[in-house]
Amino acid sequence: MSGDNATHAPSASAALDLLHALETLKNLPRTGWRLRGIRDGESLADHCFRTTFTAMLLADSLVKRGATLDTERVIRMATLHEIAETRIGDIPFPALKHIPEDVKDAAEADAAKTLLSPLGELGDDYLALWNEYEARQTPEAKVVRIADKLEMLLQAWEYESAGARGLDDFWRNSWNFTDFDAFPFVNDLMTDLRKRLDATRTGDN
């Protein structure tokens, strides 16, 4: 690395501070599951890992089917997509009846900026990716959004398979299927997942 580039790289202290902040994701449970009686459910970090893998697999599968996507951008965006939760926690969907969505969005944006700005130019790059995900306008952002929701629905089916009940609203909420119609392959995935859900509910699995 040249000396000029080094002056724009994040300091060791700033890098470690951010990595330490991410420990929160390992310790916080996904609130939506807790509200439905699942006491030993996944952490935010659990969700983030499989969302990132889902986004990678989905992007690669779509490219194989002829889509034009920047898969590295997808993976980076997926890695960053829940970073704000390290400061404000996991706000479940039912809470939006009481917290205006613009207030939630502003809080998350401020948290993401606060966490990433100490990294300097690199933090600006990461924040731009996070903002791209939130805007959900590019194909890459839509893939990550789909991966986020798909991972959640997969987890809901898995909890039902393990005996959990009271998760019907996950399947009825249209918000959980945002952007799914952007890629036909996603409909194929959901058709298969719903078959597995039906088999679980009828005892045929």
N, C-alpha and C positions, 0 to 999 in steps of 0.2 A: 504494500500500500504506500502510495506517495505521501509526502508530508502534507500536501494540500488536501488530499482526501481525508487524511487522519484528523485534520482540524474540524471536519464536518461529521465525524463519526461520534456516536454516543459515548459518553464516559463509562468506565466500568461501574462506577457507583450508580449511575442512572439505569444501566442495564440490569444490575442486581436488584435495584429497588422495584423495577417493574416485574421481574421474575418472582420476587418475594410477594408482591401484591397479588399475583395470580394464585397463590396458595389458597386464597379465599374461595376460589371456585372448587377446590378439592373438599372444602369443609361445609359448603352450603348445599342443602338438599334442594331438589326441584320442588318448589312450593305447590304447584298444581297437584302433584301426587299426594302430598301431605294432606291437602284439603279434602282428598277423597279417601282418606284412611290408610294410605300406604305409608307405613312408618319407617321402613328400612329401604326406601327407594333410592334412586340414583342421585348422585351429586351433580352440580352444574358442570364439573370437570368431566364426569362420565358422559354427560350429554354432548359436551363440546367435542370430545374425542370421536364419538361415533358420527356426529354431524360432519366433522371434517372428513372422515373416511367415506361417508355417504356421498359427500359433495365430490370427492375425487373419483369415486366409482361411477357416479352419475355422469360427471363431465366426460370421463373417458369413454363411457358407453355411448353417450350422445355423439361424440366425435366419430366413433366407429360407425355411427349411423348417418354420418354426413353433416353434422352440425359444425358450425365454426365457433370455437370457443378457445379462450386462453386458459388452459387448465391450471397453469401455475397461479394465475390470478384468482381463479376459483378457490384453490387450496389456501392461499394466503388470506383471502377474504373470510373463508370459513373459520380459519384459525383465530381471526380477530372478532368474529361476529358477536360474542358474548362478553367482550372485555369490560364493558361498562358495568356489568353485574358485580364486578369485584368491589365496586363502591356503593351501588344502590340495591344490590340483592336481586332476587328473582321475583318480579311482580307478576302474579298470575292473571290470567285473562279476566276472571270475575272482578278483580280489583278495578278494572277500567270503568266499571259502573260508578265508581266513587272518585277515581283519579282521572281528570281530563287527559286525553291521549297526548295533547300538545305539551302538557306539563311533564308527562312521563318522557316524551321524546326529548324535550329540552334538558331534563335531568341526565338522561343517558348521554346526550351529546356533550354536556359539560364534563361528565365523568370520564368519557373517552378522551377528551382533549386534555384534561388534567393528568391522566395516566400517561399519555403518549408524548405530550409536549416536552418533557425533560430529555427525550431522545433527539431533540433538534430536528435536522432535516429528515432523518429516518422516521422520527415520530410523525412528521408532516405526511410522509408517504403512507404510513400505516393509517393515519387518521383519514386520509383521502379514500383509502380502501374501505374503511369502516363506513364513511359517509356514502360511498357508492352502494354498499350493501343496504343501508337504510333507505336510500332513494328507490331502489328496486327497479331501475330503468334499463340497465344493461343486461344482456343475456347471462353474463357471469353472475351478477347479483341475483337474478331470478333462479339460477341453479342453486345457489347457496340458500336462498329462501326456501326453495322446495326441499332441499336436503334437511334443513332445520325442522320443517313440519313433518316430513316423511319419517325422520328419526323418532319424533315424538309419537306418531301414530304406530310405528313399529313397536315402540316401548309400551304403548297402551295395550296392543294385542298381546305382548309378552306377559304383562301383568295380569291380563284376563286369563291367559293360559295357565298362570300360576295360582288362579283362584280369586283374583280381585274382581269386585263388582262396582257398579256405580260409575262406569267410565263412558256411558253412552254419549254424553255431551261432546266428547272429543270427536266423535264420528258425525255428529249433527251440526257442529259449528262450521259454517262455510269459510270462516277466516283461516281455519286449519288447512284449507286446500287452495290457498292463494297461489296463483301462477301455475297451478298444476296443468292447466290446459296449454301451456306454452310449448310443451314437448310431448308428442304422442307416446314416447316410451314411458313417461311418468304414469300415463293412464294404464299402461300394461302392468306396471308395478302395483298400482292401486287395485286393479282387478284381482291380481294374485293375492295381495294382502287381505282384501275383503273376503276372498274365498277361504283363506286361513282363519280369519276371524269367525266366519260363519261355521266353519268346522269345529272351532273351539267351543262355540256357543251351543252347538247341537251334540257335542260329545263325539264327533267323528274324527277328531285329530289323534 
